[in-house]
Amino acid sequence: MTYPANDAFPLLAINQDRLWARHMEMARIGAIEGDGSCRLAMTSEDSEARTLLAKWCRDAGLEMTVDGAGNMFAVRAGRDPARAMVASGSHLDTQPHGGRFDGVSGVLAALEVVETLNDAGIETDAPLGVVNWTNEEGVRYGPGLLGSAWYAGLIDDDALSRVRAADGIFFEDEAKKRGWLGEGSDKVPIGTFVELHIEQGPILEREGLQVGIVTSVQGLVWLDVKVTGMDAHAGTTPLDHRQDALLAAARMLAALNDAGRRCGEAARVSVGRLTTATDGPSTIVGHAEFVVDIRHPDARTLAALRDECASICRAVGEGAGCEVAVDERISVPPTDFDQRCIAALENGAVARGYDHRRISSGALHDAANVAKIAPTAMIFVPCKDGISHNVREYASPEDLAAGTNVLMDAMLSLAGLRTQSRS
């Protein structure tokens, strides 16, 4: 059920102008050409964004806590101390050539919900939380979804202490230096979590819908592939005497794409990072490495596709006279969201007359980790042309407001509301 809107207590509406202005102000931090954003986790830009968020949360009367993975929790007290927190949020870090909405919209939407309730004098039985999860993108530090993975117990303190960037800087050292590392392993308890995010795909816009009610997140596997041949001179080594690791890797990439296409429309197989040990124009590459990103909503199909991709790499490597090592870096099973949370979001969309549909997420989100320990769901808003992880990423003020209104309705339904008496 949605909260009991009636003539005496009509549906609230969030402040669209304030929400948009916050997006634009946050986008100035780490701004890059083309209206994009670059705020890699625990860089100076990420730290500045966190400081701005913390100020806004303090101004809204929220109590801020930072945990042992750098996750930020800003809490609005509820009237019932026995009730578990209803939280919402996402992440402030971006891709190197990212946009202004991926992740940040979920954090700012959660804050806008709280501020709208403050403006209207509405209290809730359960406390409300605004969350910024650390290193969702996984660009500077791997794996991605780092903060929520630690929070959900998917990685422990020891594993977190070993995480470091490509330049050798340990995550914990950098987070501590920036002032964004809490002490100890205590975790702020969440009773329910609802995350708003841009869709990062074309379906909602294509179908003319304002809201997507996310029912699940497809599973993901990352395979680390290392191809070892032999360095050689490009001018003196005959083509049939080469052990060309780069050429072998290129053939693997084409074959992996074919395997994904054979698996059906729901399958995703991608390689976004390929590195070589040498980059001389006259040298045959003796060693190459890449990461295979495999996704599917069905667990059995995902496992079968993973095995096929690994076999392809080994077979192509053997045919090229190269040694191939394939290791699984990360495996995240498909996640189904909580039916009560889904209903709360759907009821909000219906009550407001928004055109909407149920949808599955093709991208991983922190909500998929949180769902392992607390009832969770997500809401999507359209993004122009389905573009994300790109400076052209765009979500309209109207669509962001619609999604945030539904988020607010769901949080009120899940937390229970009370109207403050005003003198």
C-alpha positions in Angstrom: 0.0 0.0 0.0 1.1 3.6 -0.6 0.8 6.1 2.2 -2.8 7.2 2.8 -3.1 10.2 0.5 -6.5 11.9 0.7 -8.1 15.4 0.6 -6.6 16.2 4.0 -3.2 14.8 3.1 -2.7 14.9 -0.7 0.3 13.3 -2.5 3.4 15.3 -1.8 5.6 16.4 -4.7 9.4 16.8 -4.5 11.1 20.0 -5.4 12.1 19.4 -9.1 14.1 22.6 -9.3 16.1 21.9 -6.2 16.9 18.3 -7.3 18.1 19.5 -10.7 20.2 22.3 -9.3 21.9 19.8 -7.0 22.7 17.6 -10.0 24.3 20.6 -11.8 26.2 21.7 -8.8 27.6 18.2 -8.2 28.5 17.9 -11.9 30.9 20.9 -11.5 33.1 18.6 -9.4 35.3 16.6 -11.8 33.7 18.2 -14.8 35.2 17.2 -18.2 34.6 18.3 -21.8 31.2 17.5 -23.2 29.2 18.0 -20.0 30.7 14.9 -18.5 32.1 14.0 -15.1 35.3 12.2 -13.9 35.3 11.4 -10.2 37.1 8.1 -9.6 36.8 6.6 -6.2 38.9 8.3 -3.4 40.5 10.8 -5.7 40.4 14.5 -4.8 37.3 14.9 -6.9 35.5 12.1 -5.2 36.5 13.6 -1.8 35.2 17.0 -2.8 31.9 15.5 -3.9 31.6 13.7 -0.6 32.2 16.9 1.3 29.5 18.7 -0.6 27.0 15.8 0.0 27.9 15.8 3.7 27.2 19.6 3.9 23.8 19.2 2.3 23.0 16.3 4.6 24.0 18.3 7.7 21.9 21.2 6.5 19.0 18.8 6.2 19.5 17.8 9.9 20.8 14.4 9.1 23.4 12.5 11.2 26.4 11.4 9.1 28.3 8.2 9.7 31.2 6.7 7.6 31.9 3.0 7.9 35.1 0.9 7.4 34.7 0.8 3.7 34.1 4.5 3.3 30.3 4.2 2.8 28.5 7.3 3.9 25.2 7.0 5.8 23.2 10.1 6.6 20.3 9.3 8.9 17.0 11.1 9.6 15.7 9.9 13.0 12.3 8.1 13.1 9.7 8.2 15.9 10.0 4.5 16.7 13.5 3.5 17.9 12.7 -0.2 17.4 12.1 0.2 13.6 14.9 -0.6 11.2 16.0 2.1 8.8 14.5 2.5 5.4 17.4 3.7 3.2 18.0 4.9 -0.3 21.0 6.0 -2.3 23.6 5.0 -4.9 27.1 6.3 -5.6 29.0 9.5 -6.4 32.0 8.0 -8.2 32.0 7.9 -12.0 33.6 6.4 -15.0 36.6 8.2 -16.4 34.4 9.7 -19.2 31.2 9.4 -17.3 28.1 11.5 -17.1 26.2 13.6 -14.6 23.5 11.1 -13.6 24.8 7.6 -13.3 24.8 6.9 -9.5 24.6 10.5 -8.4 20.9 10.7 -9.2 20.2 8.0 -6.7 22.0 9.7 -3.9 20.5 13.1 -4.7 17.0 11.6 -5.1 17.3 10.1 -1.6 18.3 13.4 -0.1 15.5 15.2 -1.9 13.0 12.8 -0.4 14.2 13.7 3.1 14.2 17.4 2.3 10.7 17.3 0.9 9.5 15.6 4.1 11.3 18.2 6.2 9.6 21.0 4.2 6.2 19.3 4.7 6.7 18.6 8.4 6.4 14.8 7.9 7.9 12.4 10.3 8.2 8.7 9.8 8.0 5.8 12.3 11.2 4.2 10.9 14.4 6.3 10.4 15.3 7.2 6.8 18.8 6.9 5.4 20.7 8.5 2.5 23.6 6.3 1.4 26.6 6.9 -0.8 28.3 3.6 -1.6 32.0 3.5 -2.2 33.7 2.6 -5.5 30.7 1.3 -7.3 32.3 1.8 -10.7 35.4 -0.2 -9.9 37.6 1.9 -12.2 40.4 2.9 -9.8 40.0 0.0 -7.4 38.7 -3.5 -8.2 36.3 -5.0 -7.7 33.4 -2.7 -8.4 30.6 -2.4 -5.9 33.3 -2.5 -3.4 31.6 -0.6 -0.5 28.3 -2.5 -0.8 30.1 -5.8 -1.2 32.0 -5.2 2.1 28.7 -4.1 3.8 26.9 -7.2 2.7 29.7 -9.5 3.9 30.7 -10.6 0.4 34.3 -9.5 1.1 35.8 -9.3 4.6 38.2 -6.8 6.3 41.2 -8.7 5.2 40.2 -8.7 1.5 39.4 -5.0 1.8 42.8 -4.3 3.2 44.5 -5.9 0.1 42.6 -3.8 -2.4 44.8 -1.3 -4.2 44.9 0.7 -7.4 47.0 0.0 -10.5 49.6 2.5 -9.2 50.0 0.5 -6.0 48.1 2.8 -3.7 46.1 0.8 -1.1 42.4 1.7 -0.9 42.4 2.0 2.9 45.5 4.2 2.8 43.9 6.6 0.3 40.5 6.6 2.0 42.2 7.4 5.3 44.3 10.1 3.8 41.2 11.7 2.3 39.3 11.5 5.6 36.7 9.0 4.4 37.5 5.8 6.3 35.6 4.9 9.4 37.1 2.8 12.1 36.2 -0.8 12.8 33.9 -3.3 11.2 30.6 -2.1 12.6 27.9 -1.5 10.0 25.0 0.9 10.0 21.9 -1.4 10.1 19.6 -1.2 7.1 16.1 -2.7 7.3 15.0 -1.9 3.7 16.8 -0.4 0.8 15.4 1.2 -2.4 17.7 2.6 -5.1 16.8 5.0 -7.9 19.0 4.9 -11.0 18.9 5.9 -14.6 18.0 2.9 -16.8 21.3 3.0 -18.7 19.4 1.4 -21.6 16.8 2.4 -24.2 13.7 0.5 -23.2 11.8 3.2 -21.1 12.5 6.0 -23.5 11.6 3.8 -26.5 8.3 2.8 -25.0 7.5 6.3 -23.8 7.5 5.4 -20.1 8.3 7.6 -17.1 9.2 4.9 -14.6 10.7 1.4 -14.5 10.0 -0.9 -11.6 13.1 -3.1 -11.4 12.3 -6.7 -10.4 15.8 -8.2 -10.8 19.4 -7.7 -11.7 21.1 -10.1 -14.1 24.1 -12.1 -13.0 27.7 -11.3 -14.0 31.0 -13.1 -14.3 34.4 -11.6 -15.1 37.1 -13.8 -16.5 40.7 -12.7 -16.4 42.4 -14.0 -19.5 46.2 -14.0 -19.9 47.7 -15.0 -23.3 51.4 -15.7 -23.5 53.3 -16.2 -26.8 56.7 -14.8 -27.6 58.1 -11.4 -28.3 59.7 -11.2 -31.8 60.8 -8.8 -34.5 58.0 -7.8 -36.9 60.3 -7.5 -39.9 62.3 -10.7 -39.6 59.8 -13.3 -38.2 57.7 -15.1 -40.9 54.0 -15.1 -40.3 53.9 -18.9 -39.8 56.7 -18.8 -37.2 55.0 -16.4 -34.8 53.4 -16.8 -31.4 51.5 -13.6 -31.5 49.6 -13.0 -28.3 47.8 -10.0 -29.5 46.6 -11.7 -32.7 45.4 -14.6 -30.6 43.6 -12.3 -28.3 41.9 -10.5 -31.2 40.6 -13.9 -32.5 39.3 -14.7 -29.0 37.4 -11.4 -28.8 35.6 -12.1 -32.1 34.8 -15.7 -31.1 33.5 -14.5 -27.7 31.2 -12.1 -29.4 29.9 -14.8 -31.6 29.2 -17.0 -28.6 27.2 -14.3 -26.9 25.1 -13.8 -30.0 24.4 -17.5 -30.2 23.2 -17.5 -26.6 20.2 -15.3 -27.3 19.0 -11.8 -26.9 19.4 -11.7 -23.1 23.1 -12.6 -23.2 25.9 -10.0 -22.9 29.5 -10.8 -23.6 32.0 -7.9 -23.7 35.7 -7.1 -23.5 36.4 -3.5 -22.5 40.0 -3.7 -21.4 42.9 -5.2 -23.4 46.5 -4.6 -22.4 49.8 -5.8 -23.9 53.2 -6.2 -22.3 54.8 -4.3 -25.2 53.5 -1.5 -27.5 56.3 -1.1 -30.0 55.1 -0.8 -33.6 57.9 -3.2 -34.7 57.4 -5.9 -32.1 55.2 -8.9 -32.2 53.4 -9.0 -28.8 54.5 -11.8 -26.5 51.9 -11.3 -23.8 48.3 -9.8 -23.7 45.7 -9.7 -21.0 42.0 -8.9 -21.1 38.8 -9.2 -19.0 35.7 -10.9 -20.3 32.4 -9.4 -18.9 29.6 -12.0 -19.2 26.0 -11.4 -18.1 22.7 -13.2 -18.2 19.5 -13.2 -16.0 19.4 -17.0 -15.8 22.0 -18.6 -13.5 22.3 -21.9 -15.4 22.7 -20.1 -18.7 25.2 -17.7 -17.2 27.3 -20.7 -15.9 27.2 -22.4 -19.3 28.2 -19.3 -21.2 31.1 -18.7 -18.7 32.4 -22.2 -19.4 32.0 -21.8 -23.2 33.9 -18.5 -23.1 36.7 -20.0 -21.1 36.9 -23.0 -23.6 37.0 -20.6 -26.6 40.0 -18.7 -25.2 41.9 -21.9 -24.5 41.2 -23.4 -27.9 42.1 -20.3 -29.8 45.3 -19.9 -27.8 46.3 -23.5 -28.5 45.7 -23.0 -32.2 48.0 -19.9 -32.1 50.7 -21.6 -30.2 50.1 -19.5 -27.1 49.6 -20.5 -23.5 46.3 -19.3 -22.0 45.3 -18.8 -18.4 41.7 -18.1 -17.5 40.7 -17.2 -14.0 37.4 -16.1 -12.6 37.8 -12.7 -11.0 34.2 -12.2 -9.9 30.9 -14.0 -10.0 27.6 -12.4 -9.0 24.5 -14.5 -9.4 21.2 -13.1 -10.7 19.3 -11.3 -8.0 15.5 -11.1 -7.6 14.2 -8.2 -5.6 11.8 -8.2 -2.7 8.1 -8.4 -3.7 7.0 -6.0 -0.9 9.5 -3.3 -2.0 8.5 -3.8 -5.7 4.8 -3.4 -4.8 5.6 -0.2 -2.8 7.2 1.3 -5.9 4.6 0.1 -8.3 1.8 1.4 -6.1 3.4 4.8 -6.1 3.6 4.9 -9.9 0.0 3.9 -10.2 -1.2 6.4 -7.6 0.5 9.2 -9.5 -0.7 8.0 -12.9 2.8 7.5 -14.3 3.3 5.3 -17.3 5.5 2.5 -16.1 6.5 -1.2 -16.5 8.4 -3.9 -14.7 11.9 -4.3 -16.0 15.1 -6.2 -15.3 18.4 -4.5 -14.9 21.2 -5.4 -17.3 23.8 -3.5 -15.2 25.0 -4.4 -11.8 24.1 -2.1 -8.9 24.8 -1.8 -5.2 21.2 -2.8 -4.6 22.1 -6.3 -5.8 24.6 -6.7 -3.0 22.3 -5.1 -0.4 19.5 -7.5 -1.5 21.5 -10.4 0.0 20.9 -9.0 3.5 17.9 -6.8 3.4 14.6 -6.4 1.4 15.5 -4.3 -1.6 14.2 -3.0 -4.9 15.1 -0.4 -7.5 13.4 2.2 -9.7 14.6 3.3 -13.1 14.1 6.6 -14.9 14.7 7.0 -18.6 18.0 8.3 -20.0 18.3 9.8 -23.5 19.0 7.3 -26.2 19.9 4.7 -23.5 23.4 6.2 -23.3 25.4 5.9 -20.1 29.1 5.7 -19.1 29.4 8.5 -21.6 29.6 12.3 -21.3 26.4 12.5 -23.4 24.4 10.7 -20.6 21.2 12.7 -19.9 18.1 12.3 -17.8 15.5 15.1 -17.9 14.4 17.1 -14.8 10.9 15.9 -15.3 11.8 12.2 -15.4 14.1 12.5 -12.4 11.3 14.2 -10.5 8.8 11.5 -11.4 11.1 8.8 -10.3 11.9 10.6 -7.0 8.2 11.1 -6.3 7.7 7.4 -6.6 10.8 6.8 -4.5 9.3 9.0 -1.8 5.9 7.2 -1.9 7.6 3.9 -1.5 9.9 5.1 1.4 6.9 6.5 3.2 4.9 3.3 2.7 7.8 1.2 4.0 8.7 3.5 6.9 5.2 4.6 8.0 4.4 8.3 8.2 3.2 10.7 10.8 2.3 14.4 10.3 4.1 16.7 12.7 1.8 19.0 14.7 2.7 22.6 14.1 2.1 25.4 16.5 
